[in-house]
């Protein structure tokens, strides 16, 4: 039950970050991927969102650090 609560809170927090982004941002697709799988690599994000692996790493790092 705690895991479901944690995921719900994470989804809400990341949802707030998504609202402030441009409509062409890759962040919403990356957030969906991050919440749908227990382990995600930068390569997986890059492939799913169609950006470079370095861009995916920056996207995940910035979304995790910016609160």
C-alpha positions, 0 to 999 in steps of 0.5 A, a space after each residue: 500500500 505504501 508503494 502505491 501511495 509513493 507512486 501517486 505522490 510522485 505522479 502528482 509532483 511530476 505532474 506539477 512540473 509538466 504543467 509549466 513546460 512547453 507543449 513540445 517538451 519530452 518531459 511528459 513522455 519521460 514521466 510516463 515511462 518512469 512511472 510505468 517501469 520499476 527500472 529505467 535507463 537513460 537509453 530506454 528514455 532516449 529510445 521511447 522519447 526519441 532524443 539522444 541518450 545525453 538529452 535523456 540523462 539531462 531530462 531525468 536529472 533535471 526533473 529529479 533535482 528541480 523541486 
